[in-house]
Amino acid sequence: MPKPQPAPLDPAQIPALAAAVLQNDRFPVLATVEGDQPRARPVSPVRTDGFVVYVANLRVYAKTAQIAANPKVELCYTDQHHNQVRITGVAEIVADRPLLEEIWSANPLMRQYLGSIDNPQLIVYRVVPRAVRYMQEWALEYYDVPPEWTQRTSDIPPST
Protein backbone atom coordinates (compact mmCIF):
# COMPACT_ATOMS: atom_id res chain seq x y z
CA MET A 1 0.00 0.00 0.00
CA PRO A 2 1.54 3.34 -1.01
CA LYS A 3 2.13 6.02 1.58
CA PRO A 4 -0.52 8.79 1.43
CA GLN A 5 0.71 12.00 -0.16
CA PRO A 6 -0.68 15.14 1.43
CA ALA A 7 -1.54 18.07 -0.77
CA PRO A 8 1.10 20.81 -0.80
CA LEU A 9 0.32 23.75 1.46
CA ASP A 10 0.60 27.43 0.70
CA PRO A 11 2.22 28.96 3.82
CA ALA A 12 -0.05 32.00 3.48
CA GLN A 13 -3.05 29.70 4.09
CA ILE A 14 -1.76 28.18 7.35
CA PRO A 15 -3.59 30.65 9.66
CA ALA A 16 -6.92 30.05 7.90
CA LEU A 17 -6.45 26.27 7.77
CA ALA A 18 -5.63 26.22 11.48
CA ALA A 19 -8.61 28.44 12.30
CA ALA A 20 -10.90 26.07 10.39
CA VAL A 21 -9.75 23.14 12.54
CA LEU A 22 -10.63 25.13 15.68
CA GLN A 23 -14.09 25.85 14.29
CA ASN A 24 -14.69 22.16 13.57
CA ASP A 25 -13.64 20.66 16.92
CA ARG A 26 -16.04 21.39 19.76
CA PHE A 27 -14.08 19.36 22.32
CA PRO A 28 -10.33 19.94 22.11
CA VAL A 29 -8.03 18.21 24.58
CA LEU A 30 -6.45 20.40 27.28
CA ALA A 31 -3.15 19.22 28.73
CA THR A 32 -1.86 20.40 32.10
CA VAL A 33 0.84 19.10 34.42
CA GLU A 34 0.38 17.70 37.92
CA GLY A 35 3.83 17.45 39.49
CA ASP A 36 5.73 15.47 36.88
CA GLN A 37 2.62 13.81 35.40
CA PRO A 38 0.90 15.22 32.30
CA ARG A 39 -2.91 15.31 32.50
CA ALA A 40 -5.18 15.57 29.47
CA ARG A 41 -8.94 15.98 29.22
CA PRO A 42 -11.50 17.14 26.66
CA VAL A 43 -12.88 20.60 27.31
CA SER A 44 -15.57 22.72 25.72
CA PRO A 45 -14.29 26.26 25.10
CA VAL A 46 -16.80 28.95 26.00
CA ARG A 47 -15.27 31.47 23.59
CA THR A 48 -12.59 31.53 20.92
CA ASP A 49 -11.14 34.75 19.53
CA GLY A 50 -8.79 33.79 16.73
CA PHE A 51 -6.34 31.51 18.54
CA VAL A 52 -7.06 32.90 22.02
CA VAL A 53 -9.24 30.28 23.73
CA TYR A 54 -11.43 30.67 26.83
CA VAL A 55 -12.28 27.66 28.99
CA ALA A 56 -14.72 27.65 31.93
CA ASN A 57 -13.78 25.66 34.99
CA LEU A 58 -14.84 24.99 38.56
CA ARG A 59 -12.54 25.72 41.48
CA VAL A 60 -13.01 22.16 42.80
CA TYR A 61 -11.64 20.58 39.62
CA ALA A 62 -8.11 19.15 39.68
CA LYS A 63 -7.05 21.32 36.74
CA THR A 64 -7.54 24.41 38.93
CA ALA A 65 -4.68 23.35 41.23
CA GLN A 66 -2.64 22.13 38.27
CA ILE A 67 -2.92 25.46 36.43
CA ALA A 68 -2.23 27.41 39.64
CA ALA A 69 0.99 25.43 40.12
CA ASN A 70 2.00 25.57 36.45
CA PRO A 71 -0.04 27.75 34.06
CA LYS A 72 1.68 26.33 30.96
CA VAL A 73 -0.94 24.35 29.01
CA GLU A 74 -1.56 22.95 25.58
CA LEU A 75 -4.80 22.56 23.64
CA CYS A 76 -5.00 20.01 20.84
CA TYR A 77 -7.73 20.28 18.21
CA THR A 78 -8.50 17.78 15.45
CA ASP A 79 -11.06 17.89 12.68
CA GLN A 80 -12.94 15.14 10.86
CA HIS A 81 -10.05 14.83 8.37
CA HIS A 82 -7.52 14.36 11.22
CA ASN A 83 -5.91 17.73 10.60
CA GLN A 84 -4.51 18.98 13.88
CA VAL A 85 -3.81 22.26 15.65
CA ARG A 86 -1.81 22.54 18.85
CA ILE A 87 -1.96 25.74 20.86
CA THR A 88 0.83 25.97 23.39
CA GLY A 89 0.26 28.75 25.85
CA VAL A 90 -0.32 30.09 29.31
CA ALA A 91 -3.66 29.93 31.10
CA GLU A 92 -4.65 33.07 32.98
CA ILE A 93 -7.78 33.77 34.97
CA VAL A 94 -10.14 36.25 33.31
CA ALA A 95 -11.04 39.02 35.74
CA ASP A 96 -12.51 41.50 33.23
CA ARG A 97 -16.18 41.67 34.30
CA PRO A 98 -17.58 42.94 30.94
CA LEU A 99 -15.79 40.08 29.13
CA LEU A 100 -17.09 37.56 31.69
CA GLU A 101 -20.61 38.92 31.17
CA GLU A 102 -20.28 38.48 27.39
CA ILE A 103 -19.12 34.90 27.86
CA TRP A 104 -21.86 34.26 30.43
CA SER A 105 -24.67 35.57 28.21
CA ALA A 106 -23.43 33.58 25.20
CA ASN A 107 -23.40 30.24 27.07
CA PRO A 108 -26.84 28.98 28.17
CA LEU A 109 -25.43 25.71 29.50
CA MET A 110 -23.08 27.61 31.81
CA ARG A 111 -25.98 29.74 33.03
CA GLN A 112 -28.17 26.69 33.63
CA TYR A 113 -25.45 24.71 35.40
CA LEU A 114 -23.94 27.48 37.55
CA GLY A 115 -27.02 29.67 38.11
CA SER A 116 -25.14 32.95 38.50
CA ILE A 117 -22.07 34.62 37.06
CA ASP A 118 -21.14 35.28 40.69
CA ASN A 119 -21.05 31.57 41.56
CA PRO A 120 -17.83 31.30 43.60
CA GLN A 121 -16.96 28.02 41.86
CA LEU A 122 -16.70 29.64 38.41
CA ILE A 123 -13.32 30.36 36.88
CA VAL A 124 -12.81 31.28 33.23
CA TYR A 125 -9.31 30.79 31.85
CA ARG A 126 -7.93 32.57 28.82
CA VAL A 127 -5.27 30.50 27.07
CA VAL A 128 -2.84 33.00 25.60
CA PRO A 129 -0.90 31.33 22.76
CA ARG A 130 2.88 31.17 22.79
CA ALA A 131 2.87 28.95 19.69
CA VAL A 132 0.23 27.63 17.30
CA ARG A 133 1.08 24.71 15.05
CA TYR A 134 -0.92 23.10 12.26
CA MET A 135 -0.49 19.61 10.82
CA GLN A 136 -2.31 18.33 7.78
CA GLU A 137 -3.38 14.69 7.96
CA TRP A 138 -0.57 12.34 6.97
CA ALA A 139 1.89 15.17 6.43
CA LEU A 140 3.75 14.30 9.63
CA GLU A 141 5.09 17.85 9.61
CA TYR A 142 3.95 20.79 11.70
CA TYR A 143 3.61 24.26 10.24
CA ASP A 144 3.90 27.21 12.58
CA VAL A 145 1.16 29.79 12.44
CA PRO A 146 3.11 33.05 12.14
CA PRO A 147 3.37 34.85 15.48
CA GLU A 148 1.55 37.91 14.14
CA TRP A 149 -1.58 35.71 13.88
CA THR A 150 -1.41 33.93 17.24
CA GLN A 151 -2.48 36.91 19.36
CA ARG A 152 -5.12 38.23 16.95
CA THR A 153 -8.71 37.93 17.91
CA SER A 154 -10.16 38.40 14.43
CA ASP A 155 -9.34 39.04 10.79
CA ILE A 156 -8.04 35.56 10.04
CA PRO A 157 -8.36 35.26 6.28
CA PRO A 158 -10.64 32.51 4.97
CA SER A 159 -9.00 29.40 3.54
CA THR A 160 -9.54 28.82 -0.15
GROMACS elastic network, one bead per residue, 0.5 to 0.9 nm:
[ bonds ]
;  ai    aj funct       b0    kb
    1     4     6  0.89255   500
    2     5     6  0.87381   500
    3   138     6  0.87354   500
    4   138     6  0.65757   500
    4   139     6  0.84547   500
    5     8     6  0.88413   500
    5   138     6  0.72584   500
    5   139     6  0.74115   500
    6     9     6  0.86625   500
    6   136     6  0.72854   500
    6   137     6  0.70756   500
    6   138     6  0.62092   500
    6   139     6  0.56192   500
    7   136     6  0.85905   500
    7   139     6  0.84860   500
    9    12     6  0.85023   500
    9    13     6  0.73273   500
    9    14     6  0.76532   500
    9   136     6  0.87274   500
   10    13     6  0.54755   500
   10    14     6  0.70945   500
   11    14     6  0.53783   500
   11    15     6  0.84178   500
   11   143     6  0.80779   500
   11   145     6  0.87285   500
   12    15     6  0.72497   500
   12    16     6  0.83948   500
   13    16     6  0.54403   500
   13    17     6  0.60792   500
   13    18     6  0.85675   500
   13   157     6  0.79901   500
   13   158     6  0.81359   500
   13   159     6  0.59844   500
   13   160     6  0.77990   500
   14    17     6  0.50879   500
   14    18     6  0.59922   500
   14    19     6  0.84599   500
   14   133     6  0.89160   500
   14   134     6  0.71153   500
   14   143     6  0.72489   500
   14   144     6  0.77652   500
   14   145     6  0.60880   500
   14   146     6  0.83920   500
   14   159     6  0.82756   500
   15    18     6  0.52101   500
   15    19     6  0.60883   500
   15    20     6  0.86595   500
   15   134     6  0.84226   500
   15   144     6  0.87418   500
   15   145     6  0.55690   500
   15   146     6  0.75369   500
   15   149     6  0.68841   500
   15   150     6  0.85382   500
   15   156     6  0.66331   500
   15   157     6  0.74424   500
   15   158     6  0.86641   500
   15   159     6  0.82694   500
   16    20     6  0.61565   500
   16    21     6  0.87927   500
   16   156     6  0.60145   500
   16   157     6  0.56438   500
   16   158     6  0.53331   500
   16   160     6  0.85541   500
   17    20     6  0.51605   500
   17    21     6  0.65843   500
   17   134     6  0.77934   500
   17   136     6  0.89503   500
   17   158     6  0.80164   500
   17   159     6  0.58544   500
   17   160     6  0.88763   500
   18    21     6  0.52490   500
   18    22     6  0.66157   500
   18    23     6  0.89191   500
   18    51     6  0.88549   500
   18    83     6  0.85370   500
   18    84     6  0.77085   500
   18    85     6  0.60311   500
   18   132     6  0.83799   500
   18   133     6  0.77536   500
   18   134     6  0.56998   500
   18   135     6  0.83935   500
   18   145     6  0.77340   500
   19    22     6  0.51384   500
   19    23     6  0.63743   500
   19    24     6  0.88331   500
   19    50     6  0.69503   500
   19    51     6  0.73193   500
   19    85     6  0.85120   500
   19   156     6  0.74879   500
   19   158     6  0.86181   500
   19   159     6  0.88218   500
   20    23     6  0.50424   500
   20    24     6  0.63100   500
   20    25     6  0.89139   500
   20    79     6  0.84989   500
   20   158     6  0.84140   500
   20   159     6  0.78491   500
   21    24     6  0.51479   500
   21    25     6  0.63626   500
   21    77     6  0.66605   500
   21    78     6  0.62246   500
   21    79     6  0.54157   500
   21    80     6  0.87805   500
   21    83     6  0.69058   500
   21    84     6  0.68182   500
   21    85     6  0.67571   500
   21   134     6  0.88280   500
   22    25     6  0.55386   500
   22    26     6  0.77445   500
   22    28     6  0.82763   500
   22    48     6  0.84977   500
   22    50     6  0.89138   500
   22    51     6  0.81980   500
   22    77     6  0.61888   500
   22    78     6  0.76605   500
   22    79     6  0.78543   500
   22    84     6  0.88601   500
   22    85     6  0.73923   500
   23    26     6  0.73244   500
   23    48     6  0.88580   500
   23    79     6  0.86676   500
   24    77     6  0.85729   500
   24    78     6  0.78199   500
   24    79     6  0.56789   500
   24    80     6  0.77350   500
   25    28     6  0.62054   500
   25    77     6  0.60597   500
   25    78     6  0.60755   500
   25    79     6  0.56788   500
   25    80     6  0.82290   500
   26    43     6  0.82278   500
   26    44     6  0.61334   500
   26    45     6  0.74376   500
   26    77     6  0.85195   500
   27    42     6  0.55170   500
   27    43     6  0.52803   500
   27    44     6  0.50083   500
   27    45     6  0.74385   500
   27    77     6  0.76207   500
   27    78     6  0.89977   500
   28    41     6  0.82505   500
   28    42     6  0.54689   500
   28    43     6  0.58287   500
   28    44     6  0.69479   500
   28    45     6  0.80336   500
   28    75     6  0.63092   500
   28    76     6  0.54747   500
   28    78     6  0.72392   500
   29    40     6  0.62421   500
   29    41     6  0.52306   500
   29    43     6  0.60577   500
   29    44     6  0.88593   500
   29    74     6  0.80800   500
   29    75     6  0.54965   500
   29    76     6  0.51306   500
   29    77     6  0.67002   500
   30    39     6  0.81041   500
   30    40     6  0.54469   500
   30    41     6  0.54294   500
   30    42     6  0.60407   500
   30    43     6  0.64299   500
   30    73     6  0.70035   500
   30    74     6  0.57730   500
   30    76     6  0.66055   500
   31    38     6  0.67149   500
   31    39     6  0.54380   500
   31    41     6  0.66518   500
   31    42     6  0.88473   500
   31    72     6  0.88774   500
   31    73     6  0.55984   500
   31    74     6  0.51368   500
   31    75     6  0.63031   500
   31    76     6  0.81367   500
   32    37     6  0.86289   500
   32    38     6  0.58691   500
   32    39     6  0.52174   500
   32    40     6  0.64273   500
   32    41     6  0.88324   500
   32    63     6  0.70266   500
   32    66     6  0.64532   500
   32    67     6  0.67460   500
   32    70     6  0.77749   500
   32    71     6  0.78196   500
   32    72     6  0.69916   500
   32    73     6  0.50976   500
   32    74     6  0.70085   500
   33    36     6  0.65683   500
   33    37     6  0.56745   500
   33    39     6  0.56742   500
   33    40     6  0.85627   500
   33    63     6  0.85149   500
   33    66     6  0.60035   500
   33    67     6  0.76555   500
   33    69     6  0.85153   500
   33    70     6  0.68705   500
   33    71     6  0.87005   500
   33    72     6  0.80539   500
   33    73     6  0.77465   500
   34    37     6  0.51534   500
   34    38     6  0.61688   500
   34    39     6  0.67831   500
   34    62     6  0.87909   500
   34    63     6  0.83468   500
   34    65     6  0.82765   500
   34    66     6  0.53718   500
   34    67     6  0.85639   500
   34    69     6  0.80550   500
   34    70     6  0.81613   500
   35    38     6  0.80832   500
   35    66     6  0.80840   500
   35    69     6  0.84959   500
   35    70     6  0.88641   500
   39    63     6  0.84366   500
   39    66     6  0.89341   500
   43    55     6  0.72765   500
   43    56     6  0.86267   500
   44    55     6  0.67727   500
   44    56     6  0.79717   500
   45    48     6  0.69401   500
   45    53     6  0.66044   500
   45    54     6  0.55329   500
   45    56     6  0.69839   500
   46    53     6  0.80041   500
   46    54     6  0.56944   500
   46    55     6  0.55678   500
   46    56     6  0.64128   500
   46   103     6  0.66492   500
   46   104     6  0.85688   500
   46   106     6  0.81264   500
   46   107     6  0.68144   500
   46   110     6  0.86640   500
   46   124     6  0.85756   500
   47    52     6  0.84779   500
   47    53     6  0.61442   500
   47    54     6  0.50825   500
   47    55     6  0.72492   500
   47   103     6  0.66934   500
   47   106     6  0.85810   500
   47   107     6  0.89310   500
   48    51     6  0.66881   500
   48    52     6  0.58026   500
   48    54     6  0.60851   500
   48    55     6  0.89579   500
   48   153     6  0.80686   500
   49    52     6  0.51246   500
   49    53     6  0.64176   500
   49    54     6  0.83709   500
   49   151     6  0.89294   500
   49   152     6  0.74143   500
   49   154     6  0.63457   500
   50    53     6  0.78405   500
   50   149     6  0.79816   500
   50   150     6  0.73968   500
   50   151     6  0.75138   500
   50   152     6  0.57608   500
   50   154     6  0.53295   500
   50   155     6  0.79402   500
   50   156     6  0.69562   500
   51    87     6  0.76024   500
   51   127     6  0.86487   500
   51   128     6  0.80141   500
   51   129     6  0.68868   500
   51   132     6  0.77248   500
   51   149     6  0.78758   500
   51   150     6  0.56465   500
   51   151     6  0.66916   500
   51   152     6  0.70144   500
   51   153     6  0.68744   500
   51   154     6  0.88895   500
   52    87     6  0.88656   500
   52   126     6  0.68681   500
   52   127     6  0.58701   500
   52   128     6  0.55365   500
   52   129     6  0.64018   500
   52   150     6  0.74718   500
   52   151     6  0.66464   500
   52   152     6  0.76045   500
   52   153     6  0.67003   500
   53    75     6  0.89122   500
   53   125     6  0.81416   500
   53   126     6  0.57365   500
   53   127     6  0.51927   500
   53   128     6  0.72000   500
   53   129     6  0.84583   500
   54    91     6  0.88913   500
   54    94     6  0.86471   500
   54   103     6  0.88356   500
   54   124     6  0.65749   500
   54   125     6  0.54509   500
   54   127     6  0.61682   500
   54   128     6  0.89887   500
   55   123     6  0.84009   500
   55   124     6  0.55965   500
   55   125     6  0.51772   500
   55   126     6  0.65645   500
   55   127     6  0.78080   500
   56   110     6  0.83622   500
   56   122     6  0.70664   500
   56   123     6  0.58142   500
   56   125     6  0.62509   500
   56   126     6  0.89404   500
   57    60     6  0.86019   500
   57    61     6  0.72050   500
   57    63     6  0.82037   500
   57    64     6  0.74885   500
   57   121     6  0.79343   500
   57   122     6  0.60110   500
   57   123     6  0.50847   500
   57   124     6  0.59612   500
   57   125     6  0.74868   500
   58    61     6  0.55600   500
   58    62     6  0.89857   500
   58    63     6  0.88092   500
   58    64     6  0.73399   500
   58   120     6  0.86135   500
   58   122     6  0.50092   500
   58   123     6  0.58282   500
   58   124     6  0.84884   500
   59    62     6  0.81279   500
   59    63     6  0.84882   500
   59    64     6  0.57695   500
   59    65     6  0.82137   500
   59   120     6  0.79780   500
   59   122     6  0.64892   500
   59   123     6  0.65812   500
   60    63     6  0.85421   500
   60    64     6  0.70726   500
   60    65     6  0.85583   500
   60   121     6  0.71240   500
   61    64     6  0.56569   500
   61    65     6  0.76591   500
   62    65     6  0.56354   500
   62    66     6  0.63806   500
   62    67     6  0.87856   500
   63    67     6  0.58553   500
   63    68     6  0.82873   500
   64    67     6  0.53500   500
   64    68     6  0.61313   500
   64    69     6  0.86699   500
   64   123     6  0.85421   500
   65    69     6  0.61395   500
   65    70     6  0.85040   500
   66    69     6  0.52466   500
   66    70     6  0.60528   500
   66    71     6  0.74873   500
   67    72     6  0.72015   500
   67    73     6  0.77616   500
   67    90     6  0.88874   500
   67    91     6  0.69995   500
   67    92     6  0.85292   500
   68    71     6  0.60053   500
   70    73     6  0.80876   500
   70    90     6  0.87644   500
   70    91     6  0.89298   500
   71    89     6  0.82746   500
   71    90     6  0.53039   500
   71    91     6  0.51603   500
   71    92     6  0.71158   500
   72    88     6  0.76266   500
   72    89     6  0.58287   500
   72    91     6  0.64436   500
   72   127     6  0.89900   500
   73    87     6  0.83316   500
   73    88     6  0.61129   500
   73    89     6  0.55468   500
   73    90     6  0.57729   500
   73    91     6  0.65470   500
   73   127     6  0.77666   500
   74    86     6  0.67474   500
   74    87     6  0.54936   500
   74    89     6  0.60882   500
   74    90     6  0.81470   500
   74   127     6  0.85426   500
   74   129     6  0.88598   500
   75    85     6  0.80543   500
   75    86     6  0.56480   500
   75    87     6  0.50876   500
   75    88     6  0.65883   500
   75    89     6  0.82966   500
   75   127     6  0.86603   500
   76    84     6  0.70590   500
   76    85     6  0.57815   500
   76    87     6  0.64865   500
   76    88     6  0.87224   500
   77    83     6  0.82289   500
   77    84     6  0.55549   500
   77    85     6  0.50815   500
   77    86     6  0.63672   500
   77    87     6  0.83723   500
   78    81     6  0.78188   500
   78    82     6  0.55290   500
   78    83     6  0.54904   500
   78    85     6  0.64858   500
   78    86     6  0.88806   500
   79    82     6  0.52136   500
   79    83     6  0.55559   500
   79    84     6  0.67478   500
   79    85     6  0.89746   500
   80    83     6  0.74966   500
   81    84     6  0.88372   500
   81   136     6  0.85105   500
   81   137     6  0.66821   500
   82   135     6  0.87842   500
   82   136     6  0.73958   500
   82   137     6  0.52767   500
   82   138     6  0.83855   500
   83   134     6  0.75148   500
   83   135     6  0.57462   500
   83   138     6  0.84126   500
   84   133     6  0.80969   500
   84   134     6  0.57011   500
   84   135     6  0.50940   500
   84   136     6  0.65172   500
   84   137     6  0.73994   500
   84   142     6  0.89219   500
   85   132     6  0.69213   500
   85   133     6  0.55070   500
   85   135     6  0.64363   500
   85   136     6  0.89293   500
   85   142     6  0.88325   500
   86   131     6  0.79841   500
   86   132     6  0.57012   500
   86   133     6  0.52421   500
   86   134     6  0.66711   500
   86   135     6  0.86447   500
   87   127     6  0.84916   500
   87   128     6  0.87113   500
   87   129     6  0.59970   500
   87   130     6  0.75280   500
   87   131     6  0.59197   500
   87   133     6  0.66375   500
   87   150     6  0.89752   500
   88   127     6  0.84423   500
   88   128     6  0.82300   500
   88   129     6  0.56634   500
   88   130     6  0.56196   500
   88   131     6  0.51703   500
   88   132     6  0.63404   500
   88   133     6  0.84347   500
   89   127     6  0.59254   500
   89   128     6  0.52627   500
   89   131     6  0.66989   500
   89   132     6  0.86256   500
   90   126     6  0.80233   500
   90   127     6  0.54514   500
   90   128     6  0.53486   500
   90   129     6  0.66840   500
   90   130     6  0.73352   500
   91   125     6  0.57669   500
   91   126     6  0.55081   500
   91   128     6  0.63531   500
   91   129     6  0.88892   500
   92   124     6  0.83553   500
   92   125     6  0.53084   500
   92   126     6  0.53172   500
   92   127     6  0.64763   500
   92   128     6  0.76048   500
   93   123     6  0.67746   500
   93   124     6  0.58780   500
   93   126     6  0.62695   500
   93   127     6  0.89193   500
   94    97     6  0.81826   500
   94    99     6  0.80077   500
   94   100     6  0.72565   500
   94   123     6  0.75840   500
   94   124     6  0.56427   500
   94   125     6  0.57025   500
   94   126     6  0.62045   500
   95    99     6  0.82092   500
   95   100     6  0.74275   500
   95   124     6  0.83321   500
   96    99     6  0.54383   500
   96   100     6  0.62292   500
   96   101     6  0.87458   500
   97   101     6  0.60837   500
   97   102     6  0.86469   500
   98   101     6  0.50443   500
   98   102     6  0.63086   500
   98   103     6  0.87475   500
   99   102     6  0.50707   500
   99   103     6  0.62865   500
   99   104     6  0.85056   500
  100   103     6  0.50843   500
  100   104     6  0.59388   500
  100   105     6  0.85724   500
  100   117     6  0.78929   500
  100   124     6  0.77548   500
  101   105     6  0.60353   500
  101   106     6  0.84954   500
  101   117     6  0.74324   500
  102   105     6  0.53336   500
  102   106     6  0.62287   500
  102   107     6  0.88210   500
  103   106     6  0.52388   500
  103   107     6  0.63780   500
  104   107     6  0.54583   500
  104   108     6  0.75967   500
  104   110     6  0.69050   500
  104   111     6  0.66516   500
  104   116     6  0.88166   500
  104   117     6  0.66445   500
  105   108     6  0.69305   500
  105   110     6  0.88764   500
  105   111     6  0.76753   500
  106   110     6  0.89175   500
  107   110     6  0.54326   500
  107   111     6  0.65156   500
  107   112     6  0.88528   500
  108   112     6  0.60726   500
  108   113     6  0.85180   500
  109   112     6  0.50494   500
  109   113     6  0.59856   500
  109   114     6  0.83745   500
  110   113     6  0.51848   500
  110   114     6  0.58056   500
  110   115     6  0.77081   500
  110   116     6  0.88071   500
  110   117     6  0.88150   500
  111   114     6  0.54474   500
  111   115     6  0.51802   500
  111   116     6  0.64025   500
  111   117     6  0.74399   500
  112   115     6  0.55038   500
  112   116     6  0.84956   500
  113   116     6  0.88071   500
  114   117     6  0.73936   500
  114   118     6  0.88652   500
  114   119     6  0.64174   500
  114   121     6  0.82302   500
  114   122     6  0.76042   500
  115   118     6  0.85299   500
  115   119     6  0.71527   500
  116   119     6  0.52849   500
  117   120     6  0.84730   500
  117   122     6  0.74433   500
  118   121     6  0.84669   500
  118   122     6  0.75283   500
  119   122     6  0.57077   500
  120   123     6  0.81561   500
  128   150     6  0.85283   500
  128   151     6  0.73720   500
  129   132     6  0.66903   500
  129   150     6  0.61297   500
  129   151     6  0.67290   500
  130   147     6  0.81971   500
  130   150     6  0.75387   500
  130   151     6  0.85676   500
  131   144     6  0.73869   500
  131   145     6  0.74920   500
  131   146     6  0.85889   500
  131   147     6  0.72632   500
  131   150     6  0.70097   500
  132   143     6  0.85274   500
  132   144     6  0.59924   500
  132   145     6  0.53988   500
  132   146     6  0.80161   500
  132   147     6  0.80815   500
  132   149     6  0.89562   500
  132   150     6  0.65097   500
  133   142     6  0.58990   500
  133   143     6  0.54570   500
  133   145     6  0.57163   500
  134   141     6  0.84069   500
  134   142     6  0.54171   500
  134   143     6  0.50971   500
  134   144     6  0.63423   500
  134   145     6  0.70134   500
  135   138     6  0.82305   500
  135   139     6  0.66800   500
  135   140     6  0.68985   500
  135   141     6  0.59748   500
  135   143     6  0.62229   500
  135   144     6  0.89458   500
  136   139     6  0.54250   500
  136   140     6  0.75114   500
  136   141     6  0.76428   500
  136   142     6  0.77850   500
  136   143     6  0.87335   500
  137   140     6  0.73366   500
  138   141     6  0.83342   500
  139   142     6  0.79702   500
  144   147     6  0.81955   500
  145   148     6  0.83054   500
  145   149     6  0.66799   500
  145   150     6  0.68396   500
  146   149     6  0.56716   500
  146   150     6  0.68728   500
  147   150     6  0.51740   500
  147   151     6  0.73090   500
  148   151     6  0.66655   500
  148   152     6  0.72449   500
  149   152     6  0.53192   500
  149   153     6  0.84813   500
  149   155     6  0.89894   500
  149   156     6  0.75174   500
  150   153     6  0.83482   500
  152   155     6  0.75092   500
  152   156     6  0.79656   500
  153   156     6  0.82444   500
  154   157     6  0.89227   500
  155   158     6  0.88453   500
